[in-house]
Amino acid sequence: MKNVRILFMLLVATVAGLAAVMLASRWLLQQGSNGITKVAVAAADISLGQQITPDIVKLVDWPASSLPPGVITDQHALDGRVARTSLSRGEPVLESKLTPVGTKGGLSAVIADGKRAITVRVNDVVGVAGFALPGSFVDIIVNTQKDKDIKGGTTADRNEQSISKIVLEKILVLAVAQEVNRDETKPKVVNAVTLEVSPEEAEQLDLARSVGTLSLVLRNQIDPRPALTAGATKNTLLKEPVIAVAAPVTRTVQVVRRVSEKRFAGTCIGVISGTQHNQECF
């Protein structure tokens, strides 16, 4: 009798333990399924300006508590979209990394609103030895001839002197040659650089390359300070003293003419002619 009671207690404990394990497992599965969300990630490396197709994205499980803002959960919503930035394999596809709906692929898709793309010819020196890569910022210097008036001459008398001046600042490099990938850090010596400019800056740049030679100056990407310079000339480069030439003094000569009056002293007589009375002097 005593053994039967012990066996009964063991059976009850075993059944209670199995029920507790089953309930705990079911609760963990429910919690796990509720905390997981399907998100779209890159199945392969995606380049800037590349059009997204179904074969280069996939859905993976992602913890719902750590979802990035703007994540895409519908794979079909990405058909035809264009990448604004480069995406690495396994990286979540975010709305902020895509161009607006309806844009086509290519370089034109990554040009900011209100901006234009213009290409300038460079070499290994002008292009900062190939360090002007897509995504970097440059200043543009033009070297040209500046007209100046000759001291003491007329306005038609002019001389020319060389001057180098920064004309555009913090210009984004969109592409070098035909490369738009911004993940590259190795210098590339190319013969053309495409820049992102405003319409006004495009006009200035086109004029600058027609009146002189251009040079690119690589600048810090987070430096917002403008370069307030007057330009460099031969005089400022050699630190030649500036000699002030006094303007010619024009003297006004006043000529005073004295007119002497002749006074005739003589004899005066009265002349009466009818009703008229006159005086005549000799």
Secondary structure, 3 states (H helix, E strand, C coil): CHHHHHHHHHHHHHHHHHHHHHHHHHHHHHHHHHCEEEEEEECCCECCCCECCHHHEEEEEEEHHHCCCCECCCHHHHCCCEECCCECCCCECEHHHECCCCCCCCHHHHCCCCCEEEEEECCCCCCHHHCCCCCCEEEEEEEEEEEEECCCCCCCCEEEEEEEEEEEEEEEEEEECCECCCCCCCCCCCCEEEEEECHHHHHHHHHHHHHCEEEEEEECCCCCCCCCCCCEEHHHHHCCCCCCCCCCCCCCCCCCCCCCCCCCCCCEEEEEECCEEEEEEC
